[in-house]
Amino acid sequence: MLSICVAIKNRSRVTVDSHELRLFPNCVRSLVEALPSDLPAELVVTDWASDDWPLGQWLASVASPVPVRVVQATGGFSRGRGLNMAAAAAAADTLLFTDADSLLSRALIETGLQCLAGGKAFFPVLYSFDGPEHQTGWWRHEGYGNCMISRTTFDGAGRWPEYRSWGKEDNVFVARVSAVAEVVREEVPGFFHQWHPEDILWKDRYADRDPAQIEEIKLARQAMREVCEVVPQGKTLILVDEARFGVEEIEGRPARPYLERDGEYAGPPPDDTTAIRELERLREEGADYIVFAWMAFWWLDHYGGLSRHLQSSARRVLTNRRLVVFSLS
């Protein structure tokens, strides 16, 4: 038997720019079509009182003949908590975790079952549509939110982390699973992600996110628009943001962390000597600008030697309450 587990809050009838997106109904229809006739299965849904199209009005009929089990959740939306609740209510020892906006295929089911038969966990790669017409897109290799896994491996991995905001739980979960089982990762024909806005605040609008975090996201977006006004497209910038923006490029402008170790943010420098040395290394490797965001303004006061070095070897091109930007060329 296979239990398909989903966590949802209002993904059944969504209107975006005059487009009505029936994300979860499309997902359920694809599930019914994808399941082999000889495979017993159930759909287990953790629902946060969805009211865009209440599940009780349509889910059972669209899912038929697949039986449906709905688990009610309260509080802020947490995808990890919802999937854990669905797994706890599921009857099967084979679990398929998927998103409410995915479209499933027979290849997904069959490949996943083959992996589990060999004692492995399956983290499929889906094709993500980039517009409401569902004509073009890309293979979404960066996401690990969909998987087929045995209950033994699921429990051994410590289940899904239960964050109160969108994102990151899939990266943590696949790392946990990799520690206890071999993970198979491959593109699956017919396995799609339906288009919807990628905006983090749109995705996270039902979560329990701190208002200060929301304000920081809005300020970061404004700051990135301002970066684009002074840094030409294609130019590389050093982004001093203490890894708070969470970006590797800004509209075609590659962003290097600072300090950097193996491409990752390595924290503030221990002293001016290190700060200047690493700045010059990045400059030699092609960095054209250095951008200080407001949360790192203290660097310019604390590292006096770095500030003096920039004043003498670079040109300040922008100063406001969100950004200080120097051209390094």
C-alpha positions in Angstrom: 0.0 0.0 0.0 1.1 3.6 -0.7 0.1 6.6 1.4 0.4 10.0 -0.5 1.0 12.8 2.1 0.2 16.5 1.5 0.1 19.6 3.6 -2.1 22.4 2.4 -3.5 25.8 3.2 -5.6 27.4 0.3 -4.1 25.9 -2.8 -7.3 24.7 -4.4 -8.7 27.8 -6.1 -6.1 30.7 -6.3 -6.5 33.8 -8.5 -3.3 35.4 -9.7 -3.5 38.3 -12.3 -6.9 37.1 -13.5 -5.7 33.5 -13.8 -7.6 31.0 -11.6 -5.2 28.3 -10.5 -6.8 25.0 -9.4 -3.5 23.7 -8.1 -4.5 21.0 -5.6 -7.5 19.7 -7.7 -5.1 19.3 -10.6 -2.7 17.5 -8.4 -5.4 15.1 -7.1 -6.6 14.3 -10.7 -3.0 13.5 -11.8 -2.6 11.2 -8.8 -5.7 9.2 -9.7 -4.4 8.8 -13.3 -0.8 8.0 -12.2 -1.6 5.2 -9.8 -1.4 1.6 -11.2 -4.7 -0.1 -10.9 -3.3 -2.9 -8.8 -1.6 -0.7 -6.2 -3.7 0.0 -3.1 -3.3 3.7 -2.1 -4.7 6.5 0.0 -4.4 10.3 0.0 -3.7 11.8 3.4 -4.0 15.6 3.6 -3.2 17.8 6.5 -5.4 20.9 6.1 -5.2 24.3 7.8 -8.9 25.1 7.4 -8.6 25.9 3.7 -11.4 28.3 2.7 -10.6 29.2 -0.9 -12.5 26.0 -1.9 -13.1 23.9 1.2 -11.8 20.4 0.7 -15.1 18.9 1.9 -16.8 20.3 -1.2 -14.7 18.5 -3.8 -11.8 16.4 -2.6 -13.5 13.0 -2.1 -15.2 13.1 -5.5 -12.2 14.2 -7.5 -9.9 11.6 -5.7 -12.3 8.7 -6.2 -11.7 5.8 -6.2 -8.7 6.6 -4.0 -9.8 6.9 -0.4 -9.0 10.2 1.4 -8.1 10.9 5.0 -8.1 14.6 6.1 -6.2 15.7 9.2 -7.1 19.1 10.6 -4.3 21.4 11.8 -4.3 24.7 13.7 -1.9 27.5 14.2 0.5 29.0 11.6 1.2 26.9 8.6 4.2 24.6 8.8 4.8 22.3 5.9 7.1 20.0 7.9 4.6 19.7 10.7 1.8 19.1 8.3 3.7 16.3 6.5 4.6 14.7 9.9 0.9 14.8 10.9 -0.1 13.2 7.6 2.5 10.5 8.0 1.4 9.7 11.5 -2.2 9.2 10.2 -1.2 7.2 7.2 -1.9 3.5 7.1 0.9 2.4 4.7 4.6 1.8 5.4 5.5 3.3 2.0 5.1 7.1 2.0 5.1 9.5 -0.9 5.4 13.2 0.2 4.5 15.7 -2.4 3.3 19.3 -2.8 -0.2 20.4 -3.4 0.9 22.1 -6.6 2.6 19.1 -8.2 1.4 16.9 -11.1 2.2 13.2 -10.6 3.0 10.6 -13.2 3.1 6.8 -13.5 6.9 7.0 -13.9 7.2 8.7 -10.5 5.2 5.9 -8.8 7.0 3.1 -10.5 10.5 4.5 -10.1 9.9 5.3 -6.5 8.7 1.8 -5.7 11.7 0.3 -7.5 14.1 2.4 -5.3 12.3 1.4 -2.1 12.5 -2.3 -3.1 16.2 -1.9 -3.1 16.3 -0.2 0.3 16.8 3.3 -1.1 15.0 6.6 -0.7 13.8 8.4 -3.9 14.0 12.2 -4.2 12.7 12.8 -7.7 13.4 16.0 -9.8 10.3 17.6 -11.3 9.9 19.9 -14.2 8.8 23.4 -13.0 6.6 25.5 -15.3 7.6 29.2 -15.5 4.2 30.6 -16.5 0.5 30.0 -16.2 0.3 28.6 -19.8 2.5 25.6 -18.7 4.5 25.6 -22.0 8.1 26.2 -20.8 10.1 25.8 -17.6 13.1 24.1 -16.2 14.1 21.0 -14.2 14.0 22.0 -10.5 17.2 20.3 -9.2 17.4 22.7 -6.3 14.3 21.4 -4.4 14.0 18.2 -2.3 10.4 18.6 -1.1 9.1 15.5 -2.9 10.1 12.0 -2.0 9.1 8.4 -1.7 10.5 6.8 1.4 9.8 3.8 3.7 8.4 4.5 7.1 11.5 2.8 8.6 13.8 5.3 6.9 11.5 8.2 7.6 11.5 7.4 11.3 15.2 6.7 11.3 15.9 10.1 9.7 14.0 11.9 12.5 11.0 13.0 10.3 10.6 16.5 8.8 11.9 19.5 10.6 8.9 21.7 11.7 9.8 25.2 10.8 7.2 28.0 11.1 8.0 29.6 7.8 8.4 28.4 4.2 11.6 26.8 3.0 14.7 25.0 4.2 12.9 22.0 5.7 13.6 19.9 2.5 17.3 20.6 2.5 17.5 19.5 6.2 15.3 16.5 5.6 17.3 15.1 2.6 20.5 15.5 4.6 18.9 13.5 7.5 17.7 10.8 5.1 21.2 10.6 3.4 22.7 9.7 6.8 20.6 6.6 7.1 19.9 5.4 3.5 21.1 5.7 0.0 19.3 8.5 -1.8 18.4 8.3 -5.5 17.9 11.6 -7.3 16.8 11.8 -11.0 14.5 13.6 -13.4 11.1 12.0 -13.8 9.1 12.3 -17.0 5.6 13.7 -16.5 6.3 14.9 -13.0 5.6 18.6 -13.0 5.4 21.7 -10.7 2.5 23.9 -11.6 3.1 27.6 -12.0 2.3 30.0 -9.2 4.1 33.1 -7.9 7.6 32.3 -6.6 7.4 35.3 -4.2 8.5 34.2 -0.7 5.8 36.3 1.0 3.1 34.8 -1.3 4.3 31.3 -0.4 4.6 32.1 3.2 1.5 34.2 3.7 -0.2 31.7 6.1 3.0 31.0 8.2 3.8 32.4 11.6 6.5 34.7 10.3 7.7 37.6 12.6 6.6 41.0 11.3 10.3 42.1 11.6 11.3 39.4 9.2 8.6 40.5 6.7 9.9 44.1 7.0 13.5 42.9 6.4 12.4 41.0 3.3 10.7 44.1 1.9 13.7 46.3 2.6 16.0 43.7 1.0 13.9 43.8 -2.2 14.0 47.5 -2.3 17.8 47.4 -1.7 18.3 44.9 -4.5 16.3 47.1 -6.9 18.7 50.0 -6.0 21.7 47.8 -6.6 20.5 47.2 -10.1 20.4 51.0 -10.7 24.1 51.5 -9.9 25.7 48.1 -10.8 25.5 47.2 -14.5 24.1 43.8 -15.4 26.8 41.1 -15.8 29.1 42.8 -13.2 30.1 40.8 -10.1 29.5 42.3 -6.7 30.7 41.5 -3.2 27.6 41.4 -1.0 28.1 42.3 2.6 24.8 41.3 4.1 25.7 38.7 6.7 23.9 36.1 4.5 20.6 37.7 5.2 19.4 38.4 1.6 19.8 34.7 0.8 20.8 35.4 -2.9 23.7 34.3 -5.1 22.9 36.9 -7.8 20.8 40.0 -8.2 19.1 40.2 -11.6 22.1 38.9 -13.6 24.7 40.3 -11.3 26.6 37.5 -9.5 26.9 38.2 -5.8 30.0 36.9 -3.8 29.7 36.5 0.0 32.2 38.2 2.2 34.0 36.7 4.0 33.9 33.8 1.6 35.0 30.2 2.1 34.3 27.6 -0.6 31.6 29.9 -2.0 29.7 30.2 1.3 29.5 33.0 3.9 32.2 32.5 6.5 31.3 35.3 9.0 32.8 38.7 9.6 36.6 39.0 9.4 38.6 38.8 12.6 40.6 41.9 11.8 41.4 44.6 9.2 44.3 42.7 7.7 42.0 39.7 6.9 39.2 42.0 5.6 41.6 43.9 3.2 43.3 40.7 2.0 40.0 38.9 1.2 38.6 42.1 -0.5 41.7 42.2 -2.7 41.4 38.5 -3.5 37.8 38.9 -4.6 38.8 42.0 -6.6 41.5 40.0 -8.4 39.0 37.2 -9.1 36.8 39.7 -10.9 34.6 41.5 -8.4 33.6 44.9 -9.7 31.6 46.4 -6.8 31.2 45.9 -3.0 27.8 46.4 -1.5 27.2 46.9 2.2 23.6 46.4 3.3 22.2 48.1 6.3 22.7 45.1 8.7 26.4 45.3 8.0 26.9 49.0 8.2 28.7 48.4 11.5 31.5 46.9 9.5 32.5 50.3 8.1 32.9 51.7 11.7 34.4 48.6 13.3 36.9 47.9 10.6 38.5 51.3 10.3 41.4 50.0 8.2 39.0 48.4 5.7 37.1 51.7 5.5 40.2 53.7 4.8 41.3 51.2 2.2 38.1 51.5 0.4 38.2 55.3 0.5 41.6 55.3 -1.1 41.2 52.4 -3.6 37.5 52.5 -4.6 34.8 55.0 -5.5 31.6 55.4 -3.5 28.7 55.3 -5.9 25.7 55.1 -3.6 24.9 55.9 0.0 21.4 55.7 1.6 19.8 54.2 4.7 19.8 50.7 3.1 23.1 50.6 1.1 26.6 51.8 0.8 28.1 50.8 -2.6 31.7 51.2 -3.8 33.0 50.6 -7.4 36.2 48.7 -7.2 37.4 49.4 -10.8 
